[in-house]
Amino acid sequence: TTLKNTAGKTYEVEKYNYGHYQPSFMPKGKVDTHSFYLQDAITLGDFTLTPSVRYDHVRNRGEENDAPFYNHVELGHDYSDKTYTGWSPRLSAFWKITPNTALFVDYSKTWRAPVIDEQYELQGLGSRTATSLNLKPEKITGWRAGNITNFDQIFTDSDHALIRTTLFQNTVDNEIFKATGVGCAAQTAAGSLSKDCGPGNIPNYRNIGSVTIKGFEVESFYESTYLFGSLSYAWMTGKHQGAYTNPWGPNVWARDIPAPKWVAVLGTKIPAWDARVGWKGEFVRKTDRLPSDKYSGNEISVLGDRYYDQHANDGYNVQGLFANWTPQQPYLKGTEVNFTVDNLFNKSYQPMLSGDNAYSQGRNAKISVTRFF
């Protein structure tokens, strides 16, 4: 994309192509991706094993900037093509122990190539001017396990319930991240990038330490002729190897990890009216595990990881109401009406991971009418 910068006469000169150019943080380029995928399900009685594999061939093709200011080879402005290839195997197992209980487990290894912005972002001037052609692909190892249990005829002859429990862990190696802060292990407070980190142009992105995110979720559902409801709880935590702005520093909390949360739904059915009405509540713990808790700065880095902190919001709960009508009369069949009220008590709060100190909407009522043909 070519943008025209109209911020005064500064950019209306030849080195900025008279204002028509790509910002250095939004480089121009193309990505060619070719993939194939194989999967097979092997069933032996109540046990199913599903192996699969995917192959990806990714080619990033950078293009020179329209502004000569961002095309200096001596500063590391290299838009050369870069190719990444790799396999992503996955193994999934599902075992139905009894008619009402099943276990499942998944294991996978995959990868991610740098995107155009990560590969070719640069600076015209500064301590980090070069593109990042030496980036390695991210490697992701994940596993998931859990069980599903069904219950029938609990209180009546027609009701049923389900409980699903899931455990998971994902580890990302060679994480691709913006190169800020400390530039090398040898950098000292009295030194600098150019003095301590050796000759050569320093790229804008780099591979830093690994990050491990793990957690669990418990979900329960109940359905009967006149009542329905659900209750779920999710918990997640993450640790990053080294700080985001100093890969040789202490381990820190991973950024952008959702806070623990309860979600409850309770409602009633009105069969005579083909309607359902109910209540929903969300109960969210405060967000207090931030990268800067472990690395708020030192003599080398004044800010530490504070720049990458998500907002440390307080815990909150929010309530809502909903109604659904799906009439079955011949002249109305195929129509669905939904009505919801979010933030019923007009509470002012900051949703977790909202960013930019954004607050929630106030009370919000919505109605929709859908017609199916």
TORDO-710516 format. One record per residue (C-alpha): chain; residue number from 1; x, y, z. Coordinates in nm, 4 decimals. Each point is the difference from the previous one (the first is absolute). Layout:
N
NODE_A_NUM_X_Y_Z;
...
This chain:
373
NODE_A_1_0.0000_0.0000_0.0000;
NODE_A_2_0.1314_0.3449_-0.0915;
NODE_A_3_-0.0951_0.2800_0.2367;
NODE_A_4_0.0257_0.3727_-0.0433;
NODE_A_5_0.1365_0.1819_0.3025;
NODE_A_6_-0.1412_0.3512_0.0208;
NODE_A_7_0.1648_0.1092_0.3265;
NODE_A_8_0.1501_0.3222_-0.1341;
NODE_A_9_0.2876_0.0706_-0.2373;
NODE_A_10_0.2401_-0.2409_0.1747;
NODE_A_11_-0.1089_-0.2949_-0.2125;
NODE_A_12_-0.0582_0.1847_-0.3262;
NODE_A_13_0.3581_-0.0549_-0.1098;
NODE_A_14_0.1744_-0.2514_-0.2253;
NODE_A_15_0.1309_-0.2324_0.2741;
NODE_A_16_-0.3602_-0.0584_0.1125;
NODE_A_17_-0.1258_-0.0245_-0.3604;
NODE_A_18_-0.1851_0.3256_0.0562;
NODE_A_19_-0.2280_-0.1526_0.2615;
NODE_A_20_-0.0926_-0.3176_-0.1889;
NODE_A_21_0.1589_-0.2969_0.1796;
NODE_A_22_-0.0530_-0.2883_0.2418;
NODE_A_23_0.0551_0.0751_0.3711;
NODE_A_24_0.3034_-0.1948_0.1199;
NODE_A_25_-0.2176_-0.1977_0.2437;
NODE_A_26_-0.2432_-0.1000_-0.2789;
NODE_A_27_0.2329_-0.1414_-0.2674;
NODE_A_28_-0.1234_-0.1119_-0.3387;
NODE_A_29_0.0309_-0.3648_-0.0981;
NODE_A_30_-0.1690_-0.3227_-0.1019;
NODE_A_31_-0.0299_-0.3444_0.1573;
NODE_A_32_-0.0239_-0.3218_-0.2008;
NODE_A_33_-0.1271_-0.2950_0.2057;
NODE_A_34_-0.0356_-0.3551_-0.1282;
NODE_A_35_-0.1235_-0.2748_0.2306;
NODE_A_36_-0.1383_-0.3492_0.0079;
NODE_A_37_-0.1659_-0.1956_0.2776;
NODE_A_38_-0.0503_-0.3712_0.0671;
NODE_A_39_-0.2236_-0.1551_0.2661;
NODE_A_40_-0.1259_-0.3476_0.0793;
NODE_A_41_-0.2298_-0.1286_0.2739;
NODE_A_42_0.0655_-0.3518_0.1306;
NODE_A_43_-0.2862_-0.1438_0.2059;
NODE_A_44_0.0281_-0.3126_0.2143;
NODE_A_45_-0.3217_-0.0556_0.1905;
NODE_A_46_-0.0528_0.2985_0.2290;
NODE_A_47_0.3494_0.1412_-0.0615;
NODE_A_48_0.0857_0.2355_-0.2876;
NODE_A_49_0.3529_0.1108_-0.0866;
NODE_A_50_0.0350_0.2843_-0.2501;
NODE_A_51_0.3494_0.0780_-0.1305;
NODE_A_52_0.0470_0.2935_-0.2363;
NODE_A_53_0.2795_0.2031_-0.1540;
NODE_A_54_0.0208_0.3331_-0.1806;
NODE_A_55_0.2798_0.1375_-0.2175;
NODE_A_56_0.0428_0.3732_-0.0648;
NODE_A_57_0.2264_0.1837_-0.2424;
NODE_A_58_-0.0006_0.3749_0.0717;
NODE_A_59_0.1855_0.2557_-0.2086;
NODE_A_60_0.0140_0.3629_0.1159;
NODE_A_61_0.0731_0.2449_-0.2804;
NODE_A_62_0.0904_0.3490_0.1117;
NODE_A_63_-0.0196_0.2984_-0.2319;
NODE_A_64_0.2063_0.3172_0.0114;
NODE_A_65_-0.1609_0.3072_0.1476;
NODE_A_66_-0.1124_0.2739_-0.2360;
NODE_A_67_0.2037_0.2418_0.2137;
NODE_A_68_0.3796_-0.0141_-0.0652;
NODE_A_69_0.0546_0.0807_0.3692;
NODE_A_70_-0.0984_-0.3596_0.0859;
NODE_A_71_0.2102_-0.1703_-0.2685;
NODE_A_72_0.3550_0.0259_0.1376;
NODE_A_73_0.1744_-0.3374_-0.0170;
NODE_A_74_0.2810_0.1248_0.2244;
NODE_A_75_-0.2573_0.0434_0.2813;
NODE_A_76_-0.1343_-0.3522_-0.0403;
NODE_A_77_-0.3013_0.0894_-0.2142;
NODE_A_78_-0.0116_-0.3427_-0.1621;
NODE_A_79_-0.3285_-0.1041_-0.1633;
NODE_A_80_0.1260_-0.3368_-0.1273;
NODE_A_81_-0.2340_-0.2978_-0.0191;
NODE_A_82_-0.0039_-0.2391_0.2947;
NODE_A_83_-0.1360_-0.3563_-0.0093;
NODE_A_84_-0.1167_-0.2171_0.2909;
NODE_A_85_-0.1091_-0.3632_-0.0175;
NODE_A_86_-0.1073_-0.2515_0.2586;
NODE_A_87_-0.2252_-0.2825_0.1156;
NODE_A_88_-0.2732_0.0155_0.2646;
NODE_A_89_-0.0912_-0.3435_0.1422;
NODE_A_90_-0.2997_-0.0571_0.2252;
NODE_A_91_-0.1345_-0.3025_0.1867;
NODE_A_92_-0.3478_-0.0158_0.1496;
NODE_A_93_-0.1585_-0.2796_0.2046;
NODE_A_94_-0.3611_-0.0446_0.1126;
NODE_A_95_-0.1104_-0.2844_0.2282;
NODE_A_96_-0.3625_-0.0592_0.0935;
NODE_A_97_0.0421_-0.1829_0.3308;
NODE_A_98_-0.3716_-0.0412_0.0669;
NODE_A_99_-0.3127_0.1115_-0.1890;
NODE_A_100_0.0074_0.3184_0.2091;
NODE_A_101_0.3729_0.0692_0.0507;
NODE_A_102_0.2806_0.0705_-0.2449;
NODE_A_103_0.3635_0.1088_0.0213;
NODE_A_104_0.1909_0.1984_-0.2615;
NODE_A_105_0.3601_0.1104_-0.0482;
NODE_A_106_0.1717_0.1972_-0.2773;
NODE_A_107_0.3692_0.0651_-0.0652;
NODE_A_108_0.1335_0.2258_-0.2723;
NODE_A_109_0.3150_0.1703_-0.1228;
NODE_A_110_-0.0299_0.2862_-0.2433;
NODE_A_111_0.1770_0.3176_-0.1057;
NODE_A_112_-0.0562_0.3543_-0.1229;
NODE_A_113_0.2022_0.1957_-0.2529;
NODE_A_114_0.0605_0.3723_0.0552;
NODE_A_115_-0.2603_0.2260_-0.1575;
NODE_A_116_0.0966_0.2783_-0.2406;
NODE_A_117_-0.0005_0.2677_0.2709;
NODE_A_118_0.2327_-0.2037_0.2230;
NODE_A_119_0.2365_-0.0887_-0.2820;
NODE_A_120_0.0349_0.3363_-0.1745;
NODE_A_121_-0.0696_0.2768_0.2532;
NODE_A_122_0.2953_0.2383_0.0213;
NODE_A_123_0.1120_0.3487_0.1001;
NODE_A_124_0.1529_0.2743_-0.2094;
NODE_A_125_0.2039_0.1221_0.2956;
NODE_A_126_0.0569_-0.1355_0.3482;
NODE_A_127_0.1674_-0.2823_0.1873;
NODE_A_128_-0.2010_-0.2752_-0.1723;
NODE_A_129_-0.0214_0.0720_-0.3714;
NODE_A_130_0.0105_-0.3435_-0.1652;
NODE_A_131_-0.2666_-0.2369_-0.1224;
NODE_A_132_-0.0180_-0.3386_0.1744;
NODE_A_133_0.0974_-0.2646_-0.2547;
NODE_A_134_0.1673_-0.2198_0.2625;
NODE_A_135_-0.3221_-0.0777_0.1864;
NODE_A_136_-0.0674_-0.3650_0.0763;
NODE_A_137_-0.3574_-0.1305_-0.0157;
NODE_A_138_-0.1878_-0.0315_0.3260;
NODE_A_139_-0.0390_-0.3606_0.1205;
NODE_A_140_-0.3177_-0.0867_0.1882;
NODE_A_141_-0.0490_-0.3181_0.2027;
NODE_A_142_-0.3450_-0.0563_0.1435;
NODE_A_143_-0.1962_-0.2645_0.1811;
NODE_A_144_-0.3567_-0.0210_0.1204;
NODE_A_145_-0.1768_-0.2648_0.2079;
NODE_A_146_-0.3327_-0.0370_0.1694;
NODE_A_147_-0.3208_-0.1905_0.0435;
NODE_A_148_-0.3671_0.0298_-0.0915;
NODE_A_149_-0.2694_-0.1494_0.2231;
NODE_A_150_-0.3722_-0.0096_-0.0769;
NODE_A_151_-0.2812_-0.0494_0.2524;
NODE_A_152_-0.3578_-0.0906_-0.0895;
NODE_A_153_-0.3244_-0.0070_0.1991;
NODE_A_154_0.1406_0.1895_0.2963;
NODE_A_155_-0.3177_0.1602_0.1357;
NODE_A_156_-0.2516_-0.0898_-0.2706;
NODE_A_157_-0.0337_-0.2579_-0.2754;
NODE_A_158_0.1060_0.2482_-0.2686;
NODE_A_159_0.2764_0.2148_0.1487;
NODE_A_160_0.3710_-0.0403_-0.0617;
NODE_A_161_0.3312_0.1624_0.0940;
NODE_A_162_0.3563_0.0085_-0.1274;
NODE_A_163_0.3318_0.0758_0.1707;
NODE_A_164_0.3114_0.0638_-0.2072;
NODE_A_165_0.3450_0.0477_0.1523;
NODE_A_166_0.3003_0.1118_-0.2042;
NODE_A_167_0.3673_0.0398_0.0927;
NODE_A_168_0.2463_0.1585_-0.2420;
NODE_A_169_0.3558_0.1241_-0.0381;
NODE_A_170_0.1614_0.1847_-0.2912;
NODE_A_171_0.3697_0.0838_-0.0288;
NODE_A_172_0.1324_0.2427_-0.2598;
NODE_A_173_0.3735_-0.0118_-0.0757;
NODE_A_174_0.1904_0.2605_-0.2021;
NODE_A_175_-0.2761_0.2522_0.0678;
NODE_A_176_0.0120_0.2853_-0.2511;
NODE_A_177_-0.0149_0.3367_0.1745;
NODE_A_178_0.0823_0.3656_-0.0607;
NODE_A_179_0.3641_0.0687_0.0879;
NODE_A_180_-0.0086_0.2600_0.2761;
NODE_A_181_0.2057_0.0552_0.3126;
NODE_A_182_0.3194_-0.1992_0.0532;
NODE_A_183_0.1675_-0.0972_-0.3271;
NODE_A_184_0.2432_-0.2712_0.1117;
NODE_A_185_0.1258_-0.1837_0.3073;
NODE_A_186_0.3156_0.2140_0.0061;
NODE_A_187_-0.1823_0.3326_0.0162;
NODE_A_188_0.0755_0.2016_0.3146;
NODE_A_189_-0.1465_0.3122_0.1557;
NODE_A_190_0.3003_0.2048_-0.1089;
NODE_A_191_-0.0002_-0.1468_-0.3496;
NODE_A_192_-0.2312_0.0051_-0.2984;
NODE_A_193_-0.1282_-0.2225_-0.2792;
NODE_A_194_0.2715_0.1091_-0.2404;
NODE_A_195_0.2770_-0.0186_0.2605;
NODE_A_196_-0.0860_-0.3240_0.1805;
NODE_A_197_-0.1833_-0.2068_-0.2616;
NODE_A_198_0.2608_0.0020_-0.2738;
NODE_A_199_0.0033_0.1361_-0.3531;
NODE_A_200_-0.2827_-0.0365_-0.2467;
NODE_A_201_-0.3529_0.1251_-0.0289;
NODE_A_202_-0.2481_-0.1114_0.2639;
NODE_A_203_-0.3391_-0.1344_-0.1203;
NODE_A_204_-0.3397_0.1247_0.1172;
NODE_A_205_-0.1254_-0.3475_0.1005;
NODE_A_206_0.1715_-0.2930_0.1687;
NODE_A_207_-0.0651_-0.3441_0.1424;
NODE_A_208_-0.0194_0.0135_0.3775;
NODE_A_209_-0.0566_-0.2657_0.2665;
NODE_A_210_-0.2805_-0.2512_0.0167;
NODE_A_211_-0.3398_0.0556_0.1594;
NODE_A_212_-0.2127_-0.2699_0.1653;
NODE_A_213_-0.3730_0.0496_0.0490;
NODE_A_214_-0.2064_-0.2558_0.1875;
NODE_A_215_-0.3386_-0.0245_0.1601;
NODE_A_216_-0.3254_-0.1875_0.0376;
NODE_A_217_-0.3700_0.0471_-0.0635;
NODE_A_218_-0.3034_-0.1674_0.1529;
NODE_A_219_-0.3360_0.0332_-0.1758;
NODE_A_220_-0.3377_-0.1348_0.1098;
NODE_A_221_-0.3359_0.0118_-0.1773;
NODE_A_222_-0.3509_-0.0958_0.1082;
NODE_A_223_-0.3119_-0.0303_-0.2181;
NODE_A_224_-0.3554_-0.1038_0.0815;
NODE_A_225_-0.3500_0.0664_-0.1253;
NODE_A_226_-0.0354_0.3265_0.1884;
NODE_A_227_0.3467_0.0881_0.1352;
NODE_A_228_0.3468_0.0416_-0.1464;
NODE_A_229_0.3295_0.1331_0.1261;
NODE_A_230_0.3760_-0.0190_-0.0115;
NODE_A_231_0.2945_0.0743_0.2242;
NODE_A_232_0.3617_0.0232_-0.1108;
NODE_A_233_0.3343_0.0968_0.1498;
NODE_A_234_0.3209_0.0764_-0.1896;
NODE_A_235_0.3487_0.0538_0.1435;
NODE_A_236_0.3206_0.0730_-0.1871;
NODE_A_237_0.3558_0.1039_0.0822;
NODE_A_238_0.3170_0.0595_-0.1977;
NODE_A_239_0.3724_0.0439_0.0568;
NODE_A_240_0.2481_0.1539_-0.2420;
NODE_A_241_0.3638_-0.1094_-0.0130;
NODE_A_242_0.1925_0.3237_0.0373;
NODE_A_243_-0.1524_0.3464_-0.0098;
NODE_A_244_-0.1614_0.1352_-0.3156;
NODE_A_245_0.2424_0.2929_-0.0121;
NODE_A_246_0.2952_-0.1999_0.1328;
NODE_A_247_0.0119_-0.3670_-0.1088;
NODE_A_248_0.3007_-0.0461_0.2306;
NODE_A_249_-0.1904_0.1368_0.2991;
NODE_A_250_-0.2329_-0.1686_0.2513;
NODE_A_251_-0.3005_-0.2098_-0.0942;
NODE_A_252_-0.3233_0.2027_0.0011;
NODE_A_253_-0.3743_-0.0548_-0.0113;
NODE_A_254_-0.1252_-0.0501_-0.3544;
NODE_A_255_-0.1928_0.2952_-0.1387;
NODE_A_256_-0.3684_0.0073_-0.0987;
NODE_A_257_-0.1067_-0.3005_0.2087;
NODE_A_258_-0.3757_0.0066_0.0747;
NODE_A_259_-0.0988_0.0181_0.3655;
NODE_A_260_-0.1873_-0.2913_0.1630;
NODE_A_261_-0.3701_0.0233_-0.0785;
NODE_A_262_-0.3307_-0.1551_0.1011;
NODE_A_263_-0.2919_0.0097_-0.2453;
NODE_A_264_-0.3485_-0.1016_0.1151;
NODE_A_265_-0.3221_-0.0293_-0.2009;
NODE_A_266_-0.3443_-0.0792_0.1392;
NODE_A_267_-0.3224_0.0052_-0.1958;
NODE_A_268_-0.3434_-0.1417_-0.0539;
NODE_A_269_-0.1818_-0.1300_-0.3050;
NODE_A_270_-0.3582_0.0892_-0.0802;
NODE_A_271_-0.1048_-0.2794_-0.2401;
NODE_A_272_-0.3490_0.1420_-0.0551;
NODE_A_273_0.1561_0.3186_-0.1403;
NODE_A_274_0.3054_-0.1636_-0.1653;
NODE_A_275_0.2109_0.2346_0.2104;
NODE_A_276_0.3005_-0.0006_0.2311;
NODE_A_277_0.0964_0.2692_0.2512;
NODE_A_278_0.2972_0.0102_0.2303;
NODE_A_279_0.2802_0.1715_0.1889;
NODE_A_280_0.3762_-0.0008_-0.0566;
NODE_A_281_0.2699_0.1053_0.2433;
NODE_A_282_0.3767_0.0368_-0.0427;
NODE_A_283_0.2279_0.0141_0.3041;
NODE_A_284_0.3583_0.0944_-0.0844;
NODE_A_285_0.3000_0.0051_0.2329;
NODE_A_286_0.2312_0.3006_0.0013;
NODE_A_287_0.2968_0.0046_-0.2381;
NODE_A_288_0.3132_0.0328_0.2111;
NODE_A_289_0.2685_-0.2118_-0.1654;
NODE_A_290_0.1932_0.2379_-0.2240;
NODE_A_291_0.3400_-0.0352_-0.1709;
NODE_A_292_0.1338_0.2983_0.1958;
NODE_A_293_-0.0698_-0.1785_0.3307;
NODE_A_294_0.3226_-0.1926_-0.0596;
NODE_A_295_0.1867_0.2545_-0.2135;
NODE_A_296_-0.0919_0.3629_0.0567;
NODE_A_297_0.3393_0.1271_-0.1111;
NODE_A_298_0.3628_0.0160_0.1032;
NODE_A_299_0.3128_0.1998_-0.0761;
NODE_A_300_-0.0099_-0.1162_-0.3644;
NODE_A_301_-0.3730_0.0384_-0.0658;
NODE_A_302_-0.1877_0.2780_0.1786;
NODE_A_303_-0.3513_-0.1143_-0.0949;
NODE_A_304_0.0610_-0.3738_0.0087;
NODE_A_305_-0.3082_-0.1866_-0.1225;
NODE_A_306_-0.2499_0.2637_0.1128;
NODE_A_307_-0.0652_0.0980_-0.3617;
NODE_A_308_-0.1381_-0.3500_-0.0671;
NODE_A_309_-0.2249_-0.0212_0.3059;
NODE_A_310_-0.3682_-0.0522_-0.0640;
NODE_A_311_-0.2286_0.2154_0.2131;
NODE_A_312_-0.0119_-0.1209_0.3604;
NODE_A_313_-0.3786_0.0175_0.0333;
NODE_A_314_-0.1963_-0.0736_0.3162;
NODE_A_315_-0.2268_-0.3003_0.0299;
NODE_A_316_-0.3570_0.0543_-0.1130;
NODE_A_317_-0.3303_-0.1708_-0.0664;
NODE_A_318_-0.2578_0.0895_-0.2619;
NODE_A_319_-0.3557_-0.1235_-0.0477;
NODE_A_320_-0.2245_-0.0296_-0.3031;
NODE_A_321_-0.3411_-0.1243_-0.1137;
NODE_A_322_-0.1051_-0.1692_-0.3208;
NODE_A_323_-0.3121_-0.1309_-0.1730;
NODE_A_324_-0.0527_-0.2087_-0.3109;
NODE_A_325_-0.3211_-0.0655_-0.1936;
NODE_A_326_-0.0223_-0.2510_-0.2864;
NODE_A_327_-0.3712_-0.0262_-0.0872;
NODE_A_328_-0.1211_-0.3195_-0.1638;
NODE_A_329_-0.3302_0.1287_-0.1398;
NODE_A_330_-0.0205_-0.0581_-0.3777;
NODE_A_331_0.0010_0.3708_-0.0842;
NODE_A_332_0.2937_0.0778_0.2367;
NODE_A_333_0.2091_-0.3144_-0.0238;
NODE_A_334_0.3555_0.0830_-0.1079;
NODE_A_335_0.0062_0.3201_0.2044;
NODE_A_336_0.2285_0.0503_0.2997;
NODE_A_337_-0.0102_0.2978_0.2362;
NODE_A_338_0.2819_0.0651_0.2482;
NODE_A_339_0.0055_0.2623_0.2729;
NODE_A_340_0.2967_0.0614_0.2312;
NODE_A_341_0.0926_0.2485_0.2691;
NODE_A_342_0.3721_0.0177_0.0746;
NODE_A_343_0.1418_0.1641_0.3127;
NODE_A_344_-0.3433_-0.0004_0.1605;
NODE_A_345_0.1008_0.2152_0.2982;
NODE_A_346_0.1865_0.2572_-0.2122;
NODE_A_347_0.3300_-0.0747_0.1710;
NODE_A_348_0.3173_0.1883_-0.0937;
NODE_A_349_0.2975_-0.2361_-0.0157;
NODE_A_350_0.3105_-0.0734_-0.2031;
NODE_A_351_-0.0249_-0.3378_-0.1761;
NODE_A_352_0.3056_-0.2189_0.0300;
NODE_A_353_0.2578_0.0530_-0.2763;
NODE_A_354_-0.1998_0.2979_-0.1266;
NODE_A_355_0.3094_0.2127_-0.0628;
NODE_A_356_0.0321_0.3777_-0.0226;
NODE_A_357_-0.1894_0.0365_0.3288;
NODE_A_358_-0.3241_-0.0702_-0.1870;
NODE_A_359_-0.3138_-0.0332_0.2092;
NODE_A_360_-0.3039_-0.2148_-0.0665;
NODE_A_361_-0.3193_0.1047_-0.1694;
NODE_A_362_-0.2817_0.0959_0.2306;
NODE_A_363_-0.3338_-0.1761_-0.0010;
NODE_A_364_-0.0582_-0.1191_-0.3549;
NODE_A_365_-0.3290_-0.1428_-0.1310;
NODE_A_366_-0.0145_-0.1726_-0.3393;
NODE_A_367_-0.2733_-0.1650_-0.2007;
NODE_A_368_0.0340_-0.1939_-0.3237;
NODE_A_369_-0.2506_-0.1667_-0.2312;
NODE_A_370_0.1248_-0.2733_-0.2337;
NODE_A_371_-0.1995_-0.1625_-0.2752;
NODE_A_372_0.1155_-0.3334_-0.1458;
NODE_A_373_-0.1030_-0.0996_-0.3528;
